[in-house]
């Protein structure tokens, strides 16, 4: 009888121990998750400007028509893009490209937008439309406006190295991405990606100006979040 009671007691102790371990593991996991969310929230609070979040420059076909740039808004506010400019010309008066967003263009908090070289080529690749395009090919996609006061040419991201600049209304750099042989003051370039891969920001709320750390080689580019499908029939009316 005493032996049976001892066995029951041992089983009870084991059960209590198992439950305690399980509760402890769950508590630790909850702490890790809470800390991760708090860290990301704190990082987002520290970033007060738009970020270039992904760049597709070394296309599988070799055509610049398939290039695109993604921008992310890590702030808590909707931002008017009307006076923002984006392009690959780092010097005022240079021969590459710089473009201004259309009047009334906006990006919501925590939203990503995509600017494609040509929306028609983008649609062929991804079966959906970008938010904007540099060269007009689709009536239902808003067109960027060439900023000829800054740059005389058109955007064409060099596979061997280039810079992607996002400028504010005062022409100050908001964010700059540099890769391979590209150069820009105080920005460390990324070593580059494989053909048909994209250059994607590793953490959407961190920006150290070291592109080698801030970006990685994304083997499966997936531009934007919730971009409308060309099969949905819900296409936005664009500008000519």
Secondary structure by P-SEA (a helix, b strand, c coil): caaaaaaaaaaaaaaaaaaaaaaaaaaaaaaaaaaaaaaaaaaaaacccccccccccccccccccccbbbbbbccccccccccccccccccccccbbbbbccccccccccbbbbbbccaaaaaaacccccccccccccccbbbbbbccccccccbbbbcccbbbbbbcccccccbbbbcccccccccccccccccccccccccccccccccccccccccccccccccccccccccccccc
